[in-house]
Amino acid sequence: MKRPATITILGGGTAGWMAACLFQHHWGPNGTKVTLIESSDIGIIGVGEGSTPQLKAFFDDLGIAEAEWMPRCNATYKTGIAFEGWSDRPGFERYFHPFPTELDGHTTPQFIFNAYARRNGHDVVAHPDRFYVPALLARDHLAPLTPANFPFFTSYGYHFDAHLVGAYLREVATSRGVTNLDATIAEVALTARGDIEALVTDDGRRFGADLFVDASGFRAVIIEGALREPHLPFAANLFNDSAVVTPTPIASEGPGVSTRATALGAGWAWHIPLTNRAGNGYVYSSRYIDPGAAAAEMLTHLGLPGDSEVRHLKMRVGRVERSWVRNCLAIGLAQGFVEPLEATALHVVLATVERFVRTIDAEPDMPATREAFNAAIARRYEGIRDYLVCHYRAANRADTDYWRDATGHDHLSDSLKGLFSAWFTGANVEEEVARQGIDDIYTAISWHCLLGGYGNYPATLQPATGAAAQVDMDRVDKFVTGCASNYSPHRDALARLSANA
């Protein structure tokens, strides 16, 4: 495939419109025509309201300022994820997972050194929250915006209303030349050799293209329905297959700057602060709890009446074997889904489309080219899956059947086994991450924060002496608190955004 002259995207929502914006941005100026077909009769799931820092890069690349889109989408800033209740180890009942920033370079060596010392039996401070500025920003509701005279950039993501982001990106895409059609696709027509020839609507219209993008959600109309690409489930690794969701009012102090993930009896609950409400959901395994009991547990967790309105969702966890098949590229839920614990859904959409654009622009379309592309996307899914599995396997609680099974199951990849071996034998985890070549998915910082944040250290420790006690925690604390003093309240930052919109 050369650079396609025509692209037809099936399905709107955030994933479809994000892809439309990216293809128009990269190839539209060279004549590529992008069309997106969505049906007003088919709803979107739209509960993914958190992101990684890659979403900021997306808006920056498109030249869209935060003051333009954030107030329109009730968006707030996100410095990371607070995990609560995943461990019953004293002092490790909660931890904050920060997004990596330039500031981390000043404290990460001390944290990794102390984690190494504690893994080898020395009684030193090795909770990640003490070492990272984003944790303090989250605690104090400070916006992760770098002052003009501050020499370090603070990485961050966002919380947002997924429906509003999809609608906003539709406006952006269509204003820049993308054609939008409201139609219901009844048939995917194939050529004699098995490529996609056209999408056929229920009233008989046919839409052809050089490239078809399947953003049809869990229905996977093209990639699985027409092309019969196998779906590889992750059920053996990740138990959760359902969710129940409901909104709540924002806190009196205003929206926070972190997602909260609280472990419950058969899964975990998210809390995502927007400017107008908080999004809440309980991700659980139907093998351990039924929908009614899950709703009751979530409402009790939120302090809401038992008859409060909720919405139930089913999750299809896994991925298609190949994302690029013939003249079809699958993205979003049609491509795959891992539960939203690390808010990676849009990150994978971006990674897929950007890699596809680079591949088409740089290399001839040969079988090896497609194989390399599909292997890279599969590797990213597997890496994200492993990191999610680690959350459950490394958690320190066993108060329900769910948690006893989650912390005890051994259906682990060789990659994850290698990381566990390095951590629990007191070896160098940074070297293991580098050896496996997986630091482009999750860095050594992330693995240290996760495993250390849950308190995976020896139960018996000896007083730290000599080299094991070399980290001066007073200096670390002064650095972290000194940096945090440069940031202003999140509420003020959002007010400025709205004033400049």
QUILIN-V256835 format. One record per residue. N is the residue number from 1. OMEGA is omega in whole degrees, 0 to 359 (* if undefined). NEAR is the number of other C-alpha atoms within 10 Angstrom. D_LAST is the distance of its C-alpha to the last C-alpha in Angstrom with 2 decimals. Layout:
BEGIN
N;OMEGA;NEAR;D_LAST  N;OMEGA;NEAR;D_LAST
END
This chain:
BEGIN
1;171;12;41.45  2;176;10;40.03  3;187;17;36.39  4;175;17;35.95  5;179;15;35.59  6;178;16;34.28  7;174;24;32.43  8;180;25;32.28  9;177;26;30.23  10;178;26;31.51  11;178;28;29.03  12;185;29;25.30  13;183;24;23.47  14;183;25;21.45  15;182;26;24.44  16;182;26;25.23  17;173;27;21.84  18;178;24;21.34  19;179;26;24.75  20;178;30;24.00  21;182;24;21.01  22;179;19;23.25  23;178;22;26.28  24;180;24;24.48  25;184;16;22.95  26;190;14;26.39  27;180;17;28.80  28;180;19;27.15  29;179;12;27.59  30;173;11;31.28  31;179;12;31.81  32;179;19;31.40  33;183;19;30.48  34;177;27;28.51  35;176;23;28.90  36;178;26;27.69  37;175;23;29.81  38;182;22;28.80  39;177;14;30.50  40;178;12;28.96  41;182;9;32.23  42;181;12;31.62  43;175;12;29.15  44;183;17;27.38  45;169;13;27.89  46;176;14;24.28  47;179;17;24.95  48;187;19;23.99  49;177;23;20.98  50;182;32;21.45  51;168;24;21.50  52;180;22;23.14  53;180;17;21.57  54;179;19;22.29  55;176;17;19.13  56;178;17;17.13  57;178;13;19.57  58;181;16;18.97  59;177;15;15.26  60;180;12;16.17  61;179;11;19.02  62;180;14;17.03  63;182;9;14.68  64;182;13;11.53  65;179;13;9.17  66;180;18;8.48  67;178;15;4.75  68;189;14;5.37  69;187;20;8.11  70;179;24;8.64  71;180;19;7.02  72;187;17;8.59  73;179;21;11.71  74;188;20;12.23  75;174;25;12.67  76;179;27;14.25  77;182;29;15.98  78;179;29;19.64  79;180;33;22.33  80;185;28;25.20  81;175;26;27.47  82;179;21;29.72  83;183;26;33.08  84;175;20;35.14  85;179;19;38.67  86;181;27;39.56  87;174;22;42.30  88;176;17;44.88  89;180;17;45.91  90;180;9;45.85  91;182;12;42.92  92;180;21;41.18  93;177;17;40.14  94;172;22;36.49  95;181;25;34.71  96;178;28;31.25  97;184;25;30.67  98;167;27;28.26  99;181;22;26.40  100;178;21;28.33  101;176;16;26.90  102;179;11;28.45  103;184;19;29.50  104;181;20;31.68  105;181;11;34.09  106;183;14;35.32  107;181;19;36.20  108;179;18;36.87  109;179;14;40.39  110;179;19;41.30  111;182;27;40.04  112;177;22;41.83  113;181;18;44.93  114;177;23;45.02  115;178;27;44.45  116;181;23;47.35  117;181;21;49.50  118;177;24;48.85  119;179;24;49.50  120;168;19;52.80  121;182;19;53.71  122;184;21;52.52  123;178;21;50.92  124;178;23;47.75  125;181;17;44.12  126;171;25;42.53  127;186;23;39.66  128;185;27;36.48  129;182;19;34.28  130;191;19;36.10  131;189;25;35.21  132;181;29;31.49  133;180;28;28.54  134;178;33;26.12  135;179;26;28.56  136;176;21;28.21  137;180;28;24.40  138;181;24;24.70  139;187;14;27.40  140;178;16;25.54  141;179;22;22.00  142;181;24;20.68  143;182;26;17.63  144;181;26;18.99  145;184;18;17.07  146;175;15;19.60  147;185;12;19.86  148;183;7;20.28  149;182;7;24.01  150;191;12;24.64  151;183;10;26.60  152;176;14;25.84  153;178;13;23.08  154;180;19;22.44  155;180;22;22.21  156;173;25;20.21  157;183;23;19.23  158;161;25;17.02  159;184;29;17.68  160;173;29;16.09  161;186;26;17.22  162;178;22;19.29  163;182;17;19.41  164;177;19;15.67  165;177;23;15.50  166;180;21;18.46  167;179;17;17.02  168;180;18;13.82  169;174;22;16.22  170;178;24;18.44  171;180;15;15.96  172;185;18;15.48  173;182;25;19.25  174;177;18;20.42  175;181;10;18.29  176;172;14;20.01  177;179;18;23.45  178;177;24;24.22  179;181;16;26.41  180;180;20;25.86  181;175;13;28.94  182;182;13;29.63  183;176;19;33.16  184;181;19;35.39  185;181;21;37.44  186;185;14;41.06  187;171;17;42.70  188;183;18;42.19  189;180;18;44.84  190;172;14;46.47  191;180;9;48.51  192;181;8;52.11  193;174;7;51.17  194;175;12;48.54  195;174;18;45.25  196;178;24;42.60  197;183;19;43.43  198;168;19;41.06  199;185;24;39.06  200;182;18;40.78  201;180;16;39.10  202;175;12;40.91  203;171;10;41.56  204;178;11;43.09  205;181;12;40.46  206;179;15;40.56  207;178;17;37.77  208;178;15;39.02  209;171;20;37.37  210;180;19;38.36  211;175;22;36.20  212;179;29;35.32  213;181;25;32.70  214;175;28;33.46  215;186;32;30.36  216;177;27;32.26  217;183;24;31.97  218;179;19;35.11  219;178;13;36.99  220;190;26;37.04  221;184;22;38.35  222;191;26;39.03  223;179;30;39.64  224;184;18;41.88  225;183;13;42.77  226;185;16;43.85  227;175;18;44.43  228;177;13;45.90  229;183;17;44.31  230;174;13;45.43  231;181;19;43.10  232;182;13;43.86  233;177;17;43.25  234;187;17;42.45  235;180;12;44.12  236;180;10;46.82  237;185;22;44.29  238;187;20;41.51  239;192;23;42.76  240;182;23;39.62  241;185;19;39.29  242;176;23;37.50  243;172;23;34.58  244;190;22;33.83  245;175;20;30.31  246;177;19;28.81  247;172;18;25.66  248;177;15;25.81  249;177;14;23.69  250;181;17;21.70  251;183;12;23.77  252;180;6;24.02  253;180;9;22.82  254;182;18;19.55  255;178;23;18.90  256;182;29;20.82  257;177;32;20.25  258;168;30;23.17  259;176;29;24.72  260;178;21;28.04  261;185;26;31.04  262;179;18;34.01  263;175;22;37.41  264;190;21;39.16  265;183;19;42.63  266;180;24;42.16  267;182;26;38.90  268;181;23;35.65  269;175;26;32.66  270;172;23;29.01  271;185;22;26.42  272;184;29;22.77  273;171;33;20.21  274;181;25;16.95  275;184;22;14.64  276;182;16;16.59  277;171;17;19.95  278;174;22;22.14  279;181;24;23.69  280;176;24;27.41  281;178;24;30.16  282;177;27;33.74  283;188;29;34.87  284;177;28;38.66  285;180;22;41.88  286;175;17;43.68  287;187;12;46.93  288;182;15;46.64  289;180;17;44.96  290;185;13;44.56  291;180;16;41.32  292;179;10;42.34  293;178;10;43.22  294;178;25;40.03  295;180;25;37.94  296;180;18;40.09  297;179;19;39.70  298;181;25;35.91  299;175;23;35.75  300;178;12;38.17  301;182;13;36.11  302;183;15;33.04  303;181;9;35.21  304;177;13;34.59  305;183;10;37.31  306;180;12;39.38  307;179;9;38.57  308;182;11;34.77  309;178;12;33.30  310;176;15;32.91  311;182;11;32.53  312;180;15;34.96  313;170;15;34.39  314;182;14;36.87  315;177;17;36.11  316;189;20;37.98  317;181;23;38.08  318;180;22;39.26  319;171;21;38.65  320;183;22;40.25  321;177;18;42.91  322;180;21;41.32  323;179;24;37.74  324;181;22;38.77  325;182;19;41.75  326;180;16;43.07  327;179;17;40.23  328;173;21;37.93  329;179;22;35.26  330;177;29;34.35  331;176;30;31.01  332;184;26;29.44  333;176;25;31.78  334;180;27;34.19  335;181;28;34.71  336;180;26;35.05  337;167;24;33.80  338;189;25;34.38  339;193;23;33.36  340;184;16;29.84  341;181;19;31.14  342;176;18;29.46  343;186;19;26.48  344;188;20;27.78  345;182;21;27.32  346;175;20;24.33  347;180;17;25.79  348;176;22;28.92  349;180;23;27.18  350;182;22;25.58  351;182;15;28.90  352;183;24;30.85  353;181;20;28.96  354;179;15;28.56  355;179;15;32.25  356;179;19;33.30  357;180;15;31.63  358;182;11;33.26  359;181;17;36.56  360;182;16;36.75  361;190;13;35.86  362;190;9;38.29  363;173;11;41.27  364;181;13;43.68  365;178;14;43.46  366;179;9;46.59  367;181;9;47.52  368;179;10;47.10  369;179;14;43.56  370;179;20;42.58  371;180;13;44.54  372;178;12;42.75  373;182;19;39.31  374;178;19;40.27  375;180;15;41.90  376;179;15;38.79  377;178;21;36.59  378;179;18;39.39  379;179;14;39.68  380;177;19;36.01  381;181;20;36.48  382;179;19;39.71  383;177;20;38.19  384;178;19;35.38  385;181;21;38.05  386;181;20;40.25  387;177;20;37.60  388;178;18;36.98  389;180;22;40.75  390;178;22;41.04  391;183;19;38.88  392;183;23;41.51  393;183;22;44.61  394;178;21;43.81  395;181;26;42.77  396;172;21;45.28  397;183;20;45.95  398;186;17;48.70  399;177;10;48.66  400;177;13;48.41  401;179;11;49.89  402;184;21;46.47  403;176;22;45.97  404;179;16;49.59  405;183;14;49.29  406;181;24;45.90  407;184;18;47.11  408;186;14;50.51  409;186;14;50.06  410;177;12;51.08  411;186;13;49.59  412;176;15;47.81  413;176;14;47.22  414;178;10;49.24  415;182;16;46.07  416;176;17;45.28  417;179;15;48.95  418;179;15;48.95  419;177;21;46.00  420;180;20;47.60  421;180;14;50.88  422;183;17;49.41  423;189;24;47.62  424;174;15;50.51  425;179;12;53.20  426;180;17;51.50  427;184;16;50.97  428;182;14;48.19  429;177;23;45.18  430;179;18;43.35  431;179;13;46.35  432;177;20;46.42  433;179;20;42.77  434;180;13;43.50  435;180;10;46.79  436;181;11;45.15  437;184;11;42.38  438;182;16;39.65  439;175;17;37.39  440;177;11;34.87  441;170;15;34.36  442;184;15;34.63  443;176;15;35.59  444;177;20;38.41  445;182;21;35.92  446;180;17;34.76  447;178;21;38.39  448;180;24;39.37  449;182;22;36.54  450;185;23;37.42  451;178;22;41.18  452;182;24;41.19  453;177;26;38.57  454;175;29;40.89  455;180;26;43.77  456;179;21;45.88  457;179;24;48.28  458;180;13;52.01  459;180;9;53.08  460;182;9;55.58  461;175;14;54.47  462;180;11;56.47  463;181;10;55.50  464;178;15;53.69  465;176;11;55.80  466;184;6;55.94  467;182;8;53.43  468;183;18;51.87  469;189;17;50.73  470;181;13;49.29  471;179;16;45.59  472;184;9;44.79  473;176;16;42.36  474;179;8;41.90  475;177;10;40.42  476;181;18;38.16  477;180;16;36.94  478;179;11;36.34  479;183;17;34.37  480;181;23;32.12  481;178;16;31.54  482;177;12;31.20  483;183;18;28.43  484;182;20;26.60  485;180;12;26.77  486;187;14;24.24  487;183;19;21.34  488;181;18;19.26  489;180;16;18.83  490;180;24;16.60  491;180;18;15.49  492;180;13;14.31  493;179;18;12.39  494;178;22;10.51  495;178;12;9.96  496;177;12;8.58  497;182;16;6.06  498;181;17;5.11  499;182;10;5.67  500;183;11;3.82  501;*;14;0.00
END
